């Protein structure tokens, strides 16, 4: 934030973040009071326009008039943590669901294999009668 007024890339990135997430500063809008913004004297405070849904943040005011500004209430750090938390929760749920489906598939395969083995093992064995054995021996 300290380089906001000095570096266009940093300013564009912070503005995009604050507009996209509807947040202001790290913890809240008061973080901007410690940052030297271009065109603002030491006895005045200002907040970037990207901190507000309305255009009131473009005003430069004294510390006593800060109530005139209507910045987003939440800081960006909290918003980012919420965003990534929800993404990680979603990924975790998808991963767990896939694992459950795979485990169920393996269980079904094991049941099928066991059933086919059991059927084969318990099938009555055909025995060759003595007469058949003698006929086979004669042919040989």
ABEGO torsion letter per residue (X at the ends): XAAAAABAAAAAAAAAAAAAAGBBEAABAAAAAABBBBGBBAABBBBBAAABABAAAABBBBAAAAAABBBBABBAAAAAAAAAAAAAAAAAAAAAAAAAAAAAAAAAAAAAAAAAAAAAAABBBBBBBAAAAAAAAAAX
